[in-house]
Amino acid sequence: MTAVSELKRDSYYWARRRGESAWEIVQISTVFGEEREFWAVARIGSDLF
């Protein structure tokens, strides 16, 4: 497991929601701002954050 402190903006990771078994590719998005506190997780192939 990757620690939150090790995540890098605009990078891609495998992730899954808590309690679910399916993995998906996500991107650490800076759509709301460049600072770490504004980062969001964008699901690839979706307009959902």
Order of alpha helices (4+ residues) and beta strands (2+ residues): beta-beta-beta
